[in-house]
Amino acid sequence: MPETVFWDTAAFVALGNRDDELHSTAVAVSQELARLKAHILVTDAVLTEVANTFSKAALRPMVRQVIESFQASRKVRLA
């Protein structure tokens, strides 16, 4: 059974913001989890916080697409 890893808001923000000091770490962890075929556990509260963080009008379509892809993914579990 694949490992399940909880991702919090900080992980998503670091992954989505190239200027974040943890961006390169978040990218590396994300790639390793993909290699391991790990499942990602996310709560609705985390998705709400991510959407609020990236709420500028120009980013809204991207955030919507990301959230919809999480909802459709077999690798992401919403709790």
N, C-alpha and C positions, 0 to 999 in steps of 0.2 A: 504494500500500500504506500502511495506517495506521501511524503511528509507534508504537513499543513503548517503554514507560517502566518501569524497574524501581522498584518501591516497596519500601522497607525498613520495618522495624518502627516506626521513629520517625514515618514518614508515617501509618501506620495508627493509631498511638496518638494523634497530634495530631488526626487526623480524628475519632476516637471519643471524645475527652475534651475537653469544652467548656472546661475549666479550663486546658488546655495552652496555653502562650504562643504556640504555632504553629498553634493550631486554625483561626483565620480564614484563615491562609495555606494550610493544608491543604485547607480547603473551597474556596477560590478555585482552587487548582491542580486539584483533583478536578473542579470544574465546567468548567474550561478543557479538561481532558483528555477529558471527556465530549463537549464541543462539537466537539473535533477528532476524535472517534471513535477515540481512541488505545487501544491495547491495553496492559494492565498485566501486567508480568512479576513473579511472586512465587515465592519458593522455599518448600518445605515448612518449612524452618527459620524463615522469617519468620512463617508461619502459626502455628507452634508458639509462638514468642515472643509473638505477639499474643494467642493463647489464654491463655498464662500471665499476661500483663499484665492481662487482663480476666477473671481466674479466680474472682472473687467469685461465690458461688452465684447471686446475683440477675442477674448478667451472662451466665452460661453459656449460656442459651437464645439470647440475641442473638448471641453469638460463634459458636455452632454454626450458626445461620442464615446468618451472614455467610460463614463458611468454606464451607458447602454451596453458597451462591450463587456463590462464586468458582469452585468446582469445576464447576459447571454452566454458567458463563458462557463465551460465545465471545470476550468481550473480555478475559478474564483468562487468562493462560497460566501454568501451574504448572511450575516447573523443579526 
